[in-house]
Amino acid sequence: MPTLQVVTIVTCMTILAIDAGTTGVTALLVSKDARVVARGYSEFEQRFPADGWVEHDPNEIWAATLTALEEVLASDAITEHGAPTCLGITDQRETIVLWDRETLGSARMAIVWQDRRTAGLCDQLKADGHEARVTELTGLRLDPYFSGTKLAWIAKQEPNVWAGVKEGRTAIGTIDSYLIARMTRGVTHVTDASNACRTLLFDINTGEWSQELCDLFGVPIESLPEVVPSYGVVGTTDPDVFGGLEIPIAGIAGDQQAALFGQAGFLTGSSKCTYGTGSFVLVNTGDKIVRSDAGLLSTVAWMNPDRSLTYALEGAIFVTGSAVQWLRDGLEIIDDAKETEALALSVPNSAGVVFVPALTGLGAPDWDPNARGAIFGLTRGATRAHIVRATLEAIAFEVRDVVDVMVNEANVELPRLTVDGGAAANNFLCQIQADQIRVPVARSEILETTGLGAAFLAGLGTGVWASKEELAATWRSDRTFEPQPRDEQSHRRWRVAVERTKGWATAVSK
């Protein structure tokens, strides 16, 4: 069992961050003044074996991690700034992996957070009256998004795979746990509370795995990783398998919580929105669990070394950046995401075109796994520019819907919203986002704040930074977008379109 300790490494001048996202792995080398001095990136394949199913090959994620690492270690920044002496890890949260404890080989494909195959199981659990109790313990809802029902599906559909779990040969974990197992050659099986709380198996009131929930979903509690604080040394990388590096693993967080940490959102009321594959709005609620009856999630932001919890209120939107990716790879109407700003500005409005990107169902605040994407309002006059503009507007509308609930239903004050992620580079999107939520939008100077947050956690856990206050002083804004009058008619049209996408997957199958 790893012994958690916060230690001081005076000579640590750079921190390595591994950001294992949904479409690829990014490695960042971060300096003590919180600047990214080197970057590596490698994509891996997205698999869609059936309607609504999304899978990854864990071995490809590990290979992508090593490729991204090699790119960083080969950079001139290593000579200039020094080799990394500590490591932080952040990851796509609810994706579940099973692997052999000895060989570390994957027992099956990873089931991704976007996967919708357990919608029927969620409906049955709701009908059996379990959702209220699950929500009370986890702060979540019964939705295919979360890991617990994915594990219950494997147990029922793949008994040969599940036999290894029951016999203790097969370990279960989220991507962070899997990567740490690979980095330590199977020595360390841990996760942090920000990842554990997304599994439907973790009690956010006590900060521990719940035997009651494990029994509900049929998961042996002993197969799960040890839950450790989000910063502090929990293991050491094996140089024979991790690029020659033997460094402490000292920071772990789910991607959205890491982004909040990377945005220096340490104070109660701090908020952020990350535009990634999906978009996620988080507000720090301090040591109090804020509950929502209107589609928001109560979640753990991070666990401190004394095992006290900091909480957040979250609005999880499943498809935003991946909608732009779909325009590129699916429709092939753009060659690069960077084109979208100029295309959107080339037309005065979307000409009535509305795109609801429910490509993997709807998340907050609507929560419908059976919704499907749709483009409404097409006429002979519609062009690719109108579709692109409608896509960017959809992202802003989705975030507005979440913020409206936070402000009106959860009584959260939102004086400004800090944004990060790839799409935050789009000035058009940031401006209409400010217009729609009626508060300033401050764009982080470093858009990769997910990886930066992992570095912050590792640095804090090894004494590179002495306190969160010192970290907060490093945060810099690139630009603040002030709100202009918003287009209410377009948002009303958007809400009508959203309602028409609901239940589509089941409606057409009857």
CORHU-V274290 format. One record per backbone hydrogen bond with DSSP energy under -1.0 kcal/mol. CO is the residue of the C=O (numbers start at 0). NH is the residue of the N-H. E is the energy in kcal/mol with one decimal. If there is no record, write none. Layout:
co=CO nh=NH e=E
co=CO nh=NH e=E
This chain:
co=4 nh=232 e=-2.4
co=8 nh=11 e=-1.5
co=13 nh=84 e=-1.7
co=14 nh=29 e=-2.9
co=15 nh=87 e=-2.5
co=16 nh=27 e=-2.6
co=17 nh=89 e=-2.7
co=18 nh=20 e=-1.3
co=18 nh=25 e=-2.5
co=19 nh=91 e=-1.9
co=22 nh=43 e=-1.9
co=23 nh=20 e=-1.9
co=24 nh=41 e=-1.9
co=25 nh=18 e=-3.3
co=26 nh=39 e=-2.5
co=27 nh=16 e=-2.7
co=28 nh=36 e=-2.9
co=28 nh=37 e=-1.1
co=29 nh=14 e=-2.5
co=30 nh=33 e=-1.8
co=34 nh=30 e=-2.6
co=37 nh=28 e=-2.4
co=39 nh=26 e=-2.7
co=41 nh=24 e=-2.8
co=46 nh=54 e=-2.6
co=49 nh=52 e=-2.4
co=51 nh=115 e=-3.6
co=53 nh=111 e=-2.2
co=54 nh=46 e=-2.1
co=55 nh=109 e=-2.7
co=56 nh=60 e=-1.5
co=57 nh=61 e=-2.3
co=58 nh=62 e=-2.4
co=59 nh=63 e=-2.5
co=60 nh=64 e=-2.1
co=61 nh=65 e=-2.1
co=62 nh=66 e=-2.2
co=63 nh=67 e=-2.6
co=64 nh=68 e=-2.3
co=65 nh=69 e=-2.6
co=66 nh=70 e=-1.8
co=67 nh=71 e=-1.6
co=68 nh=72 e=-2.7
co=69 nh=73 e=-1.6
co=71 nh=74 e=-1.6
co=74 nh=77 e=-1.1
co=75 nh=79 e=-2.0
co=76 nh=80 e=-3.4
co=77 nh=81 e=-1.6
co=85 nh=15 e=-2.5
co=86 nh=249 e=-2.7
co=87 nh=17 e=-2.6
co=88 nh=252 e=-1.8
co=89 nh=19 e=-2.8
co=90 nh=254 e=-2.6
co=95 nh=110 e=-1.5
co=96 nh=172 e=-1.9
co=97 nh=106 e=-2.2
co=98 nh=170 e=-3.2
co=99 nh=103 e=-1.9
co=104 nh=99 e=-3.0
co=109 nh=55 e=-1.8
co=110 nh=95 e=-2.2
co=111 nh=114 e=-2.2
co=115 nh=118 e=-1.6
co=117 nh=121 e=-2.5
co=118 nh=122 e=-2.2
co=119 nh=123 e=-2.0
co=120 nh=124 e=-2.4
co=121 nh=125 e=-2.2
co=122 nh=126 e=-2.5
co=123 nh=127 e=-1.8
co=124 nh=129 e=-2.4
co=125 nh=128 e=-1.8
co=129 nh=133 e=-2.3
co=130 nh=134 e=-2.9
co=131 nh=135 e=-2.1
co=132 nh=136 e=-2.1
co=133 nh=137 e=-2.7
co=134 nh=138 e=-2.5
co=136 nh=203 e=-2.3
co=138 nh=297 e=-2.3
co=140 nh=142 e=-1.2
co=142 nh=145 e=-1.6
co=146 nh=150 e=-2.0
co=147 nh=151 e=-2.1
co=148 nh=152 e=-2.0
co=149 nh=153 e=-2.1
co=150 nh=154 e=-2.4
co=151 nh=155 e=-1.6
co=152 nh=156 e=-3.1
co=153 nh=157 e=-2.7
co=157 nh=161 e=-2.3
co=158 nh=162 e=-1.7
co=161 nh=165 e=-2.3
co=162 nh=166 e=-2.0
co=163 nh=168 e=-1.6
co=163 nh=169 e=-2.1
co=164 nh=167 e=-1.0
co=168 nh=100 e=-2.8
co=170 nh=98 e=-1.9
co=172 nh=96 e=-2.9
co=173 nh=177 e=-2.1
co=174 nh=178 e=-2.7
co=175 nh=179 e=-2.4
co=176 nh=180 e=-2.3
co=177 nh=181 e=-2.2
co=178 nh=182 e=-3.0
co=179 nh=183 e=-1.9
co=180 nh=185 e=-3.4
co=182 nh=237 e=-3.2
co=183 nh=186 e=-1.2
co=188 nh=225 e=-2.2
co=190 nh=227 e=-2.9
co=191 nh=195 e=-2.6
co=192 nh=196 e=-2.3
co=194 nh=197 e=-1.8
co=195 nh=198 e=-1.6
co=197 nh=146 e=-1.3
co=198 nh=147 e=-1.3
co=200 nh=209 e=-2.8
co=202 nh=206 e=-2.4
co=207 nh=202 e=-2.8
co=209 nh=213 e=-2.4
co=210 nh=214 e=-2.4
co=211 nh=215 e=-1.8
co=212 nh=216 e=-2.2
co=213 nh=218 e=-2.5
co=219 nh=222 e=-1.8
co=220 nh=223 e=-1.2
co=222 nh=171 e=-2.0
co=225 nh=190 e=-2.4
co=229 nh=251 e=-2.3
co=234 nh=248 e=-3.0
co=237 nh=240 e=-1.6
co=237 nh=241 e=-1.5
co=238 nh=243 e=-1.8
co=241 nh=244 e=-2.2
co=246 nh=236 e=-2.4
co=247 nh=86 e=-2.2
co=248 nh=233 e=-2.7
co=249 nh=231 e=-2.4
co=250 nh=88 e=-2.6
co=253 nh=257 e=-2.8
co=254 nh=258 e=-1.9
co=255 nh=259 e=-1.8
co=256 nh=260 e=-2.1
co=257 nh=261 e=-2.9
co=258 nh=262 e=-1.7
co=259 nh=264 e=-2.8
co=260 nh=263 e=-1.6
co=263 nh=265 e=-1.7
co=266 nh=269 e=-2.4
co=269 nh=283 e=-2.9
co=271 nh=281 e=-2.3
co=272 nh=419 e=-1.8
co=273 nh=275 e=-1.0
co=273 nh=279 e=-1.4
co=275 nh=320 e=-1.5
co=276 nh=319 e=-2.4
co=276 nh=321 e=-2.1
co=277 nh=275 e=-3.0
co=278 nh=316 e=-2.7
co=279 nh=273 e=-1.8
co=280 nh=314 e=-2.6
co=281 nh=271 e=-1.9
co=282 nh=312 e=-2.3
co=283 nh=268 e=-3.3
co=284 nh=287 e=-1.4
co=285 nh=310 e=-3.4
co=296 nh=313 e=-2.9
co=298 nh=311 e=-2.7
co=301 nh=309 e=-2.6
co=302 nh=229 e=-2.5
co=303 nh=306 e=-2.7
co=307 nh=303 e=-2.8
co=309 nh=300 e=-3.0
co=309 nh=301 e=-1.6
co=310 nh=284 e=-2.3
co=311 nh=298 e=-2.7
co=312 nh=282 e=-2.1
co=313 nh=296 e=-3.0
co=314 nh=280 e=-2.2
co=315 nh=363 e=-2.8
co=316 nh=278 e=-1.7
co=319 nh=322 e=-1.1
co=319 nh=323 e=-1.2
co=320 nh=324 e=-2.1
co=321 nh=325 e=-1.8
co=322 nh=326 e=-1.8
co=323 nh=327 e=-1.6
co=324 nh=328 e=-3.4
co=325 nh=329 e=-2.1
co=325 nh=330 e=-2.2
co=326 nh=332 e=-2.5
co=335 nh=338 e=-1.9
co=336 nh=339 e=-1.6
co=338 nh=342 e=-2.2
co=339 nh=343 e=-2.6
co=340 nh=344 e=-2.0
co=349 nh=352 e=-2.0
co=353 nh=375 e=-3.2
co=355 nh=357 e=-2.0
co=355 nh=373 e=-1.7
co=356 nh=358 e=-1.6
co=357 nh=360 e=-1.4
co=361 nh=367 e=-1.4
co=362 nh=366 e=-3.4
co=367 nh=361 e=-2.5
co=367 nh=370 e=-1.5
co=369 nh=504 e=-3.1
co=373 nh=355 e=-3.0
co=375 nh=353 e=-2.1
co=378 nh=381 e=-1.5
co=382 nh=386 e=-1.7
co=383 nh=387 e=-2.7
co=384 nh=388 e=-2.5
co=385 nh=389 e=-2.4
co=386 nh=390 e=-1.7
co=387 nh=391 e=-2.0
co=388 nh=392 e=-2.6
co=389 nh=393 e=-2.0
co=390 nh=394 e=-1.7
co=391 nh=395 e=-1.8
co=392 nh=396 e=-2.8
co=393 nh=397 e=-2.8
co=394 nh=398 e=-2.0
co=395 nh=399 e=-2.3
co=396 nh=400 e=-2.5
co=397 nh=401 e=-1.5
co=398 nh=402 e=-2.7
co=399 nh=403 e=-3.1
co=400 nh=404 e=-1.3
co=401 nh=405 e=-2.3
co=402 nh=406 e=-2.7
co=403 nh=407 e=-2.9
co=404 nh=408 e=-2.3
co=404 nh=409 e=-1.8
co=405 nh=411 e=-2.6
co=416 nh=441 e=-2.2
co=417 nh=272 e=-2.5
co=418 nh=443 e=-2.3
co=419 nh=274 e=-2.7
co=420 nh=423 e=-1.5
co=421 nh=424 e=-1.5
co=422 nh=425 e=-1.9
co=425 nh=429 e=-2.2
co=426 nh=430 e=-2.4
co=427 nh=431 e=-2.4
co=428 nh=432 e=-2.2
co=429 nh=433 e=-2.1
co=430 nh=434 e=-2.4
co=431 nh=435 e=-2.4
co=432 nh=436 e=-2.1
co=433 nh=437 e=-1.4
co=439 nh=416 e=-2.4
co=440 nh=480 e=-3.0
co=441 nh=418 e=-2.4
co=442 nh=477 e=-3.3
co=446 nh=420 e=-2.3
co=446 nh=448 e=-1.5
co=447 nh=451 e=-2.0
co=448 nh=452 e=-2.4
co=449 nh=453 e=-1.6
co=450 nh=454 e=-2.1
co=451 nh=455 e=-2.8
co=452 nh=456 e=-2.5
co=453 nh=457 e=-2.2
co=454 nh=458 e=-3.0
co=455 nh=459 e=-2.8
co=456 nh=460 e=-2.2
co=458 nh=463 e=-2.1
co=460 nh=6 e=-1.4
co=461 nh=8 e=-2.5
co=466 nh=470 e=-1.5
co=467 nh=471 e=-2.8
co=468 nh=472 e=-1.3
co=470 nh=473 e=-1.9
co=471 nh=474 e=-1.1
co=475 nh=444 e=-3.0
co=478 nh=442 e=-3.1
co=480 nh=440 e=-2.2
co=485 nh=487 e=-1.1
co=486 nh=490 e=-1.3
co=487 nh=491 e=-2.5
co=488 nh=492 e=-2.3
co=489 nh=493 e=-2.1
co=490 nh=494 e=-2.2
co=491 nh=495 e=-1.8
co=492 nh=496 e=-2.1
co=493 nh=497 e=-2.5
co=494 nh=498 e=-1.9
co=495 nh=499 e=-1.3
co=497 nh=500 e=-1.2
co=500 nh=371 e=-1.1
co=500 nh=503 e=-1.4
co=502 nh=506 e=-2.6
co=503 nh=507 e=-2.2
